[in-house]
Amino acid sequence: MLQTLVHYSLHFLVIGIIAYIYEPKQWKKYWLILLATMLVDLDHLVATPIFEAGRCSIGFHPLHSWVMIGVYFIGSILIKHRVLKIICIGLLFHMFTDSVDCIWMYSTCVDCEVPEVLQKILS
C-alpha cells in the first residue's frame, strides 16, 4: 500500500513541483507535459506477458532500457528547446520513479529475479 502511494505520488504530484521549479509562471502547462511523458509506459504493451508480477520495467521494456535512459539524461542536459528539455526531464524522472519501485519491490520479494545492476544497489 505504501509502495503504491509513493509510486503514484512521484508520478503525479512530484512532477507538479518539478514543473513549478522549471517555470513558475507556466507550471500548469509544464505539469501537463510531464503527465504526458507517462505515455512512455505504452511500451509495456509489447511485452509478453503484458503484466508479470515481480518484473521491473527498467532494463526490460524498450523505452525503459539503459540506452534510452542515457538518451533522456543527455537530452535533459544538452537540449535547449524548453518543451523538448522538459520532456526529457520528465522521462528521466519517470525512470527514477520506476527504479525506486523496482528497488522497493526487490527488497521485499524473495522470488523475484533481480537485474545485475540492481543487485549491486541492494547488497
C-alpha positions in Angstrom: 0.0 0.0 0.0 2.7 2.5 1.0 4.8 1.5 -2.1 1.9 2.2 -4.4 1.2 5.5 -2.7 4.8 6.6 -3.1 5.0 5.4 -6.7 1.9 7.3 -7.9 2.8 10.4 -5.8 6.1 10.6 -7.6 4.3 10.0 -11.0 1.6 12.6 -10.4 2.3 15.0 -7.6 6.1 15.5 -7.5 6.1 16.3 -11.2 4.0 19.3 -10.3 6.8 20.5 -8.1 9.3 19.9 -10.9 7.1 21.9 -13.3 6.9 24.8 -10.8 10.6 24.8 -10.3 11.2 24.7 -14.1 8.8 27.5 -14.9 6.8 29.0 -12.1 4.6 31.2 -14.3 3.6 28.4 -16.6 3.8 25.4 -14.2 0.4 24.0 -15.2 1.4 23.8 -18.8 4.7 22.0 -17.9 2.9 19.7 -15.4 0.6 18.6 -18.3 3.6 18.0 -20.5 5.2 15.9 -17.7 2.0 14.0 -17.3 2.1 13.2 -21.0 5.5 11.6 -20.6 3.7 8.8 -18.8 2.8 7.6 -22.3 6.3 6.1 -22.2 4.5 3.2 -20.4 2.9 2.2 -23.7 6.0 0.1 -24.3 4.6 -2.3 -21.7 2.0 -3.3 -24.3 4.8 -5.0 -26.4 5.9 -7.3 -23.6 4.9 -10.9 -23.3 3.1 -11.2 -21.0 1.9 -7.6 -20.7 2.0 -7.8 -16.9 4.1 -10.0 -14.8 4.2 -9.6 -11.0 7.8 -9.2 -9.8 9.1 -7.8 -13.1 11.0 -4.5 -13.1 10.3 -2.3 -16.1 13.8 -0.8 -16.0 16.0 -2.6 -18.4 13.1 -4.8 -19.7 10.8 -2.6 -21.8 12.3 -0.8 -24.9 11.7 2.8 -23.7 12.8 1.8 -20.2 16.2 0.4 -21.5 19.5 1.7 -20.2 20.3 3.1 -23.7 17.1 5.2 -23.7 17.7 6.3 -20.1 21.1 7.6 -21.4 19.3 9.4 -24.2 16.8 11.0 -21.7 19.8 12.1 -19.5 21.8 13.6 -22.3 18.6 15.3 -23.7 17.9 16.8 -20.2 21.4 18.4 -20.3 22.0 19.3 -23.9 18.6 20.2 -25.4 17.9 24.0 -25.3 14.3 23.9 -26.5 12.2 24.3 -23.3 9.4 21.8 -24.2 11.8 19.1 -25.5 14.0 19.6 -22.5 11.1 19.2 -20.0 10.0 16.1 -21.9 13.5 14.6 -21.4 13.4 15.6 -17.8 10.0 14.0 -17.4 11.1 10.8 -19.0 14.2 10.7 -16.8 12.2 11.3 -13.7 9.8 8.6 -14.8 12.7 6.2 -15.0 13.8 7.3 -11.5 10.3 6.7 -10.2 10.2 3.2 -11.7 13.7 2.5 -10.3 12.5 3.4 -6.8 9.6 1.0 -7.3 11.9 -1.8 -8.5 14.3 -1.4 -5.6 11.4 -1.4 -3.2 9.9 -4.5 -4.8 13.2 -6.4 -4.9 14.0 -5.5 -1.3 10.9 -7.4 -0.2 10.5 -10.1 -2.8 12.4 -13.3 -2.3 11.3 -15.0 -5.6 12.0 -12.1 -7.9 14.8 -12.2 -10.4 16.9 -9.1 -9.6 18.7 -7.5 -12.5 22.5 -7.4 -12.1 22.6 -3.6 -11.9 20.1 -3.5 -9.0 21.9 -6.4 -7.2 24.8 -4.0 -6.5 22.5 -1.3 -5.1 20.6 -3.8 -2.9 23.7 -5.5 -1.5 
